[in-house]
């Protein structure tokens, strides 16, 4: 059986970044990456729906060690996929990947101080095993095989085509067709202007609105600095500028939500005109940043609505029928194609079945230590980014912490470690303070966080720099053993 010091699960944005940190900061540790699919890129290779793009700027979604050099700050999926692939090729990481290796289970033996990971390889699901000293999950937080679609009454009677964006294929033809997008999140907001270019009309059907913010697709200051400063300097300055501004906006949303509501609504009203019903279609029931803000680069969604190529309907689905969707208001939306941009199915640890010394571990019963290790799980970590900022900011920090931890254990001769909660005053809290439906549906299966450090998640990059880069490793909570 093959053995490596560190096994990374997933060859997406997080996994490739983790590999770079390992081979740069821990060159004496061997590693491999296993990837269930046959390509690098993760989310950015899986999703192929029209207009797919980042919902964070690439100066913070990009790696700290590889400057984003494209003009657009809000990038399309193909450009991000190329960026991740290029990073892997430039650093020889692509040679460390075992494609079409779907991880199914992992068992830890304290006696051997190692994980044995069970996988299925290829179309015939050939059983494969790899052992490792440390298991690092970079497989994302949702199921790749199936997105979330509610049980809509009568959907089987619809005479047109129904597709979830996660299952979009190139042969789907929407030219000249009536399209209804069901949903109001980032995917729906992305789809609308792109589909409107070819469809006869696009209707975004939402039960409740989302906060939508127009933003320039290009960062003029960043482009100017790139002309006058070294690439690395310009990238670092832009990264910190956007990072800090994002933190300021988030803080303002939490401290004075009423004011931020007025500002956000005012931006939409300015884009769509004084006669548009912003109150009905763009005023959510929740406060700003209780869910992610949806970015609209260069106002493309608003342009599509103003031109008449697209419209927004705020209503509830009564049932599907052969012609389209009947609404509870009594209205009918006729359609040829319905796109169910209704969210994701979340899962913990890539759906992995975990056992520790033959004891089954339920992810929902664990507590997250510093946001990426888990109570009573030895030599195990899982990458999870920020909900209020770019994913990669947190992914980079956790990979750096993992390398620091591995070096510390190597120097002291420790074979394994795990966080343990011995604090009787610590209380459990939900994994994230986020009201999005896909998180709420999965709360029972997600790990918990604690009421205070180091079990508390603050979703704050500045605090995490101290917590993950500076705080001492042997803190009394992380238990080490030989």
N, C-alpha and C positions, 0 to 999 in steps of 0.2 A: 504494500500500500504506500502510495506517495505521501510524503510528509513535508510540510512547510512550517516556518515559524508563525506566519500570519496568513490566514486565508481571507480574502476580500470577496464578498458576495455582491455582484453587480458591477457592470462596466459602463455605468452612466456617468453623469457629471460628478457625483460623489465618489464613485469607485476609482475613476481615473485620477482624481485629485488625491485620494488616499494613497494610491500607489506612488504618485510623485513624492509625497511627503515621506513615505517609508524608504524609498530607495535613495532619497536625498539626505534625510536626517538619521536613518538607521540602516546604513548600507550593509552592515554585518548580519542583518536579519533577512532570511529568505521569505518570499511571498509568492502567491499566485492569485489570480482573479478568476472566478467562475461566473459565467453569464448564461442565463437560461435561453436567451435569444441568440441569433447568429450575427449580431452587429453591435458595435460600440454606440453609445449615445443614450441609452435608457429612454426616458420620456421623450427626448428630442428625436429619437429614431422611431419610437412607437407611434406617436401621434402624427398623422399625415393629412389632417383635415385642412380645407382651404383657409389660408391666412394664418396658420399656426405661428405663434410668436411668443416671446417672453412676456410675462406680466411684471417683471422687474427690469431695471436698467442693467445693461451688460457690463457697466463699469463696476458694479457690485456683484452681479451674478457670475461674472468671469472670475477666473482664479487670480489670486494675488500675485502669483509668480509668472503669469503669462498675460501681458497687456492685451486688452481688446482693441483692435486696430481698425475695425470697420467704422464707417461714418455714423451709422444708426445706433442710437443708444438702446432703443427697443427693437430687438432683432427678430428676424423670422427664424422659424425652426430649422431650415436647411443651413443657415449660417451658423447657428449654435451647434448643430450636429457636426459641421465641418470643423469648428473650433475645438470640440472635444476630441474628435478623431485626430486632428493635427497635433494636439497635446500628447496623445498616446503615441503617435508615430515618432515625434521629435525626441521623445524620452525613452523609446524602446519598451514602453509599457504594453504595446499591442502584442509583443511576443510572450507576455506573461499571462495572456487570457486564454482560458479554455471555454470556447463557445459551445452553446447547446448543452450545457450542464445545468440542469434544473435541480436546485437544492430542495430536498424534501424533509430531512431530519438531521439533527445533530445531537450527539450524546457525549457528555463530559464524564471522564473518569478521574477522580481525585488521586487514585493510586498511581495512574500514569501521567497525571497533570497534562492532559491533552483532550482535544475534541476529536471525535470521529464523525465526519460529515457524510451523509448518505445522499447520493445524487442519481438522477436519471439522465442518460446521455442519448441524444439523437431521437429520431422518429420511433425507433423501436424501444426506447426507454431502457437502454442497457444500464444495469446497476453499476455505479462507480462509487468508490470511497476515497476520501482524502483525509488525512489527519493533520491537525495543526495545534500549535500551542495557544494561539489567540485567534478568535473568530470575530471578524468585523463585518457587520451587515451594512451594505450600502445599496440595498435593493429597493429603496423608496418606501412609500407608506400606503400604496394602493395596489389593488390587483390589476395585473396587466392583461389578464384574459377576458375581463368583462367589466364594463362600466355600470354605473347605477341607473336603472330605468324603473320608475314607479309602475305599479300594476294599473295602467290606464284602462278603464272599462271600455270594451268594444274595440280595442286596438286591432284585434284579429280581423275585424270587418272592413278596415280601411283599404280602399282600392289602390292607393299609391304605395310609395316606399317609405319605410321607417328605418333610420340608421342612427346609432349612437356615434358621436365624434371619435370615440376610442376605436371604433371598428370601421372608420372611413377608408374606402379603397379608391384607387384611381379611376375605376370604371363607372363611378357614380356620376350621372349626367344631370346637371341642374339647369342647363341652358334653356331659357325661355319658359321655365316652370314656376309654378306658385310654390314657394317654400315657406314653411312655418318652423321656426326655431323655438323649442320649448326650453325655457331656462333664462336666467338673468345674470349669470356669473361671467367670469373672464372668458370662458370658451364661447359663450353666446355672443358677447360683445365683440369678440374677434371674428366670428363667423359672419355676422351681419353685413359689414361693409364689403367683404370679399365675395360672398354669394350674390350680393346686390349688383355686382358688375355684369353678371350673365343671366340671372334669373329674371322672370317677368316681374315678380315682386317678392320681397322677403318680409315676413311678419315675425317679430320677436314677441312671443307669448310668454308672459311672466305672471306668476301668482303675486309676487311682491318685488319692488324695485331694488336695485343695487346702486351704491354710490359710484358714479362714473366721472372720471377726471380726464380732461384733455391735456396732453403734454407733447411738446415738440419731439419728433422722432429722432432728431439730432441734437446733441449738446454743443451749442455754438462755442462756449468757453473752452470745452475740451478740445474741439478741433483747432481753435486758435492756439492753445498751449502746445498742441502737438507740432505746430509749425515752428515754434520758437524754443521749445524745451526738449531735452532728451525724452525718448518715448516712455521710459520707466518713470521719470519724474512727472510727466503730464498725466500718466495713468494713475499714479499714486495720489496726486493732488485731486484729480477728478473723483476718484474712488472715495476719498475721505469727504470731499464736498458733498457728494450725493448721499453718502452714508449718514453724515451728521444732519443734513437737511431732512432726510427721512425720519430720523429720530425726533427732530423738532416737530414735524407735522404729526407724528404719532402722539407725542406728548401733548400737543395742543388739542388733539381730538379727545384725549382722555380728560384733560383739565377743563376744557370749555367746549363741550360737544355742541351746544346750541349755536355758538358762533361759527364753528366749523361747518355745521349743517347749512347755515345761511350762505357761507362762502361757496360751498360745493354746489348748492342749488343755483346760486347766482352765476356760476360758471356755465352750467347747463342752459340757463335761461338766456345768457348772452349768446350761446352757440345756436340755440334753436328759435330764438325770438320771443317777444313778450306774449304772444298769443298761444304758445305751446303750453300744454297742461303738465308743467314740471312737477307740480304737487302730486299728481296721480301717478305719473310714469317714472319719475326719477327722485322720489323722496321715500327712502326706506323707513321701516318701522323701528330699526335699531340705530344706534349711534355710530358715527364714523369710526372705522377701524375695529368695530366688534366683529366685522368680517373684512376681508381684503378689499381695498379700493381697486376698481377696475380702471386700468389705464387705456386711453384712447389716443394713439399716436397721431398727431396733426389733426385731431378731431374727425377722423375718417368715418366713424359711426354717425356723427352728427351731420356730416355732409350727405351721407346716404339717405338719412331721414328727410333733410331739407329738400333734396332733389325729388322726393316722391318715390324713389326706388325701394324704400323700406319704411316700415312703420312699427310702432310699439303698441301692444295691446296688454293691458293689465286686467286679468280676469282669471277665473278658475275653469279647469276642464270638467265638463259634465260627463262627456263620453266621446269616443271616436265613432264615426259612421263611414259609410263607403266614400263620401265626398270629402271628408276632412274631420274637423273637430267642432263639436257642439259645446258652447260655453254655458256656464251657469247663469250668465246674464240673459240668455236666450239667443245670443248672436251665434253665427256660424262662420268658421274660417275654412274655406275650401282650400285644398292643398293637393299638390302632386307628390311632394316630398316633405316629410316631417323629420327634423333633426332633433333628437332628444339630448340636448346639452344639459342633462339633469344631474351631473356629478359623478363622483367616483365611489368605488367600494373600497374602503380602507381595510388594511390588515397590518398586524404587528409582525416585525421581523421577517418580512417577506413570506408570511404564511408558514414559517418553519416550525416543525414539531421539535421541541426542546426537552431533553431529559438531563438531569444532573444526578449521577450515581443511581441511575434507574428510576429517579423520581421525576414525574412529568411536571413541567413548568408551564403555568398559564400566564401569558404576558400581562393580562389584566390584573393579576394579583401581585405584580412586581411594582417597585417604586424606582423612579428614575433618579440616578445620582449624577449631578451636573449635566443632566439632559441627555446623556448618551450611554452610561453604564447602568446596571440594574441590580437591585437588591438580591443577594444570594445567587447571582449568576457569575461563575468564575471566568476570568479571561474572555469576556464577551462585551461587545459594544455595538451600538446601532446608530447610524448617522441620521439625524433629523434636524433640518434647518429651521430658520425662523418663520413664524407666521406673519410677522409685521415688517419683514425686511427680506433681502435676497437670501435664498437657500444656502448659497455657497459661502457666505460670511461665516455661518455657524459650522458648516462642513469643514472649512479650512481650520478653524479653531480646534475642533474635536480631533482632527487628524494630527495636528501639532501636539495636542495633549497626549494622544495615544503614543506618539513617538517618544515623548518625554517619559511617559510611563514605562515603555519597553526598555529604554536606556537605564532608567532607575532600577528596574528589576534585574537587569543583566549585571549591573555593577554590584548589587547587593546579594546576588545569587538566589533571588526569589524565583520560584517556578510559576506561581499563580497568585492572583489577587481577586478580591470581590468586595463591593460595598455592602455594608451590613447596617441595618437600622436598629440601634440599641437605645434610641431616645424615646422614652415613654410619653414625652410631651408632644411628639411629632404627630400631626394629623394629616390624613390623606386629602388631596384635592385633585380635580380633573387634570388630565395631561396638559391641556391648553385651555386658556380662557378665550374661547372662540365660539361664536354662535352659528357658524356655517353648518348646514344640514349634514354634510358628509362627515364632519367631526362628531356631531351630536348622535348620529346613528351608530357610531363605533365606540362610544365612550367606555362601554363595559369591557371591550377587548383590548383597549389601549392601556399601557402602563399608567400608573398614577404619579403625581408629583407630591412633594411634601410641603408643609406649611412654612419651612425655613431652610436656609442654606445648610448643607450643599445639595439638598433635595428639591429646592425651589427653583422653578424656571422663571426668569424675569424677562425673557425676550428682549434683552438689552445687550448690544454688542460691546459697549464700553465695559460694563460690569463683567461680561464673559471673558474679556481679555485678561482681567485679573484672575477670575475663577479658573480659567483653563490654561493660561500661559504662566501665571505668576504664583498662584497659591501653592503651598507645599503639597506634595503628593501623599506623604505619610501623615494624614490629618486625623487619624484615629477612627475615621469612618471607613476608609478603604483599608481592608484587612489583607496583609501579605503573608505568604506561607512558602515553605520549601518542601 
